[in-house]
Amino acid sequence: MYDDYLWIEGIPFLCVWFKPEIIREVLSYPKSGTNWLVQILCLICTKGDPKWVQSVSVWGTHHGVESGVGFELLKNMEGRRFTATHLPFQLFPKSFLSSKAKVIYLIRNPRNVAVSGYFFWKKLNVCKIAKSWDEYFEWFIQGKGDFVNYWFEHTRGWMSMRERENFLVLSYEELKKDTKGSIQKTCQFLGKKLEPEEPDLVLKYGSFASMKENNKSNFSILKKDSNDPAILMRKGICGDWKNYFMVSQAEAFNKIFQENLAGQLWEWVE
């Protein structure tokens, strides 16, 4: 399955999106709600005014720092900058560890990550994909499910930062259950103050329904690489894994989760 990938320090990256010289120069697990959180951050920055997110594509407001486009975009930004990345902890610039940059780590029930990843890669015409959900499930639990690395390794690496003052952990499930509360928590972390009516604007324009209707945030720009215009905005729900995991798969996953992260993270029930 890795013929379409470039290997950097044991991590596979899609050749169509990444170049070796860029990754080495720069030196959210995918499908965890990254673009949703970015939309919310953009709206916090504009105090709920949707003009920016409705006029600039999601890749114009941010881009993965590990990509060539994202790196150049970040270099040319003025003032306070933010970017998103799926890079595992071991490939992130070491200078970051001594910086004051603030980081929000968004984590999601890995079962839902697996299901979302299966449908995303299935519809994206840039790499080989599993022939069935059962095959993709095996890839995922073996660390072959996405182009970064094993979910458990990725999560362990970044969660080692959780006690730092400049590191905030949010969960997709928390963001979904109490979006307004998560917005307030994020504002407090970033030192941003919103007027009483502004969180409601962030909530409105940062909703799944609003993003799905917004051509600048629903990734319709990927239509040349996809056979489905809804590639990014599929369901936006919690618990969808229950519709796809067989009992044997749920049991196998629970065993791996217990072996890798028992007592360290949420015991997701959604």
N, C-alpha and C positions, 0 to 999 in steps of 0.2 A: 504493500500500500504506500510505500515511501518513495516511489520513483519521482514524484513531483515535488520533493522536498529538498531543502538545503539544510545541512546539519551544522550547527554551531554548538560546540561543547556538549554534544550529546542530545541537543534539543532540536527537533525538526521544525523548519519554517517553510511556508509555501514559497516556491521559487518565483511565482508570478507576482508576489507582493513584496518580497524581501531580497536584498542584495547583501553579500557577505561583508563588503567594506562598510556599509552603513551600520550593520549590527555590531561589528567590532568597534566602530568609532563611538557608538553610543554606550556601548557597554558601560485584571479582574479575571480570574479564570474565564475563558470565553463562555458566552451564553449564561452569564450570571446577572444580567441586567445593567451592563456597563453604560449603554447608550441612554437608558432611562435615567440613570443617576447623572450623567453628563447634562442631559436636558434640564434636570432640576437645578444643577449647579449654574448653568447658563442663566436660568430664570432668577436664581437668587442674586446673581451678579447684576441683572437688569431690574431688580426689584419687582419682578413679575411682568415686566413689559415683554410681550412675545415677539416684537419686531425682529430681534436678532435671530431667534430660532426659526422664524418664518421666512427669513430672507437669505440666510446663510445655511448651506448644507451642514449636516452633522460632521462631515469631514473638514468643514471650514472653521467650525467652532473648536474642534479638537481633532487630533489624529494620533493613532498609536505612535508613540515616540520611537518605537523600534523600526518603523518603516521610513524609507527615504523621504516621503512627502511629509510625514509627521515631524521628523527631525528638522527639516528646513523650516516648516511652519513654526515650530517652537523657537528656533533660533531668531526668526524675524519678528516675533511678537514683542510688543512694547508693554511696559508696565508689568502688573501681576499676570502671570501665565499659568495655565493649567493644561494638562494633557492626560491621556488615558493610555494604559499599557496592559498587555497580557503577559509581559515578560515574567519568567520565574525569578525569584529573589536572587538566585546566584548569578544571574546575568545583568542585574540592575547595576548602574554605575556606583562604584564603591564610595565616591564622593558624597553620594546622597546620605550615607549613614552619619556624616558629620554636619549635614546641612540643617537648616531650619524649615525646609520645605514641608508642607503639611500633606499627609497622605490619607486618603479614605480607601479602605479595603472593603470591597463589597463581596460578600460571600453568599452562596445560595445552596440549598439542599442539592447535593451532588446527583441525586437520582433525577431531579428535574433538569439539572445541567446536562445529563446524559441524553435525556429524551429531546430536549431543545436542540442540542448539538446534532443529534441524528437527523432531525428534519432540516436543520440549517444546511449542513454539508450535503445532504441529499439533493437539495435544490440549487446548490451553487456549482456552476460548471467550471470549476478551476482545479479540481483534484479528483482522484479516485475515491470512491466512497463504498461503504459496506453495502452488500446486496440486500440485507435485511436488518431489522431491528436486533434480532438475536446475534447477528455477527457484530454489529456495532457495539452491543452491550459487552461482548467479549473483548473487543478492542479497548473499550473504555476502562474496564477493570484491570486491564493489562498495561494501561498507560499509553494506548495508541489511538485514543479517541479524538484528539484535537491536535492542533499544530504547535502547542507549547510543550507541555509535559504532563506527567501523571498528576491527576487532581490532588491526590493526597500529598505528594511532594510539594506541589505548588502552594497548597494551603499551609502546610507545616512551615515552609520557608517564610512566607509573609506573616503568618501569625506569631512568629518569633519576635516581631516588632510590636506586639499589641500593648506592651506596658509603656511604650514611649509616649511622651506628651503630644508629639506631632503626628500621632497615628490614631485614626478613628476606624473602628470596625462597625460596619452596618451589614445587616442581612437583608436579602431580597424579601424574605418573608416578613421581616419587621417593617420594611419600606412599604410593602403591600398592605399590611394590616393597619398600620398607623402612619400614613404618608405625611400628614401634617406634623405629627410629633417628630418624625425623622427629619423633616425640613427644619424644624426648630433646633433639633440637636445638631444638625449640620451647620446652621447659622452660628450657633454658639461656638462650635469648634473652629470655624473660620473667622470668628470675630466680626461677623456681619450682622447688622441690625436692620430688621425690616419693620415698616410701619404696620399697624394692626391689620389693615386690609390687604397687605401685600402677600402674606403667606397663602391666602386663598387664591390669588392670581397665579402663584407658583404651582399650587395644587391643580388648578384648572388647566393651565397650558402644559403642565408636566404630566398629565394623565395619559394612560395608554390610549384612550379613545382619541385624544387630541393629537398625539404623536402619530397615530395610524392614519389620520386624515391629512397630516402635514407632509407634503412631498419632500421637504427639506430634512425631515427626521425619520421617515419610514424606509429609507434606503431604496427607494424606487430608482435611484441613480445606479443601482447595481443590476438593472434589467438586462444589460448586455452579458452579464456573468451568471444570470439566473433564469430559470424557466418559470418562476413564480414571483409576482410583484410583492407578495406578502412574506417574502423570505425572512425578514427581520422581525416584523410585528406579527407573530403567529397567534398566540393566545394571551400571553401576559398574565398567567394565573399560577397559583401554587397547587401542588398535589397532582399535577397531570401525569406524573410517573405511574400512579396507580392504574392508569388505563393501558399501560404497556408492559410493566414488569410482571412476569409470571411469578408464582409463589417461589419456585426454585431460584429465580434470579434475585428476588428480594432477600431470600435467605443467604445466598452467596454474597450479595452486596453487604448485608449486615455483618457477616463474618469478617469481610475485609475491612469494613469501617471500624469494627471493634479492635482488630489487630493493629490498625494504623493510628486511630485518633480517639480511642475510648477515653472519656473523661476530659478531653481537651477542647471539644466543641459541642455545639448544640446536638442534642439527640432529636433530630427533626421528626416531627410526627405528621406534618402536612403532606 
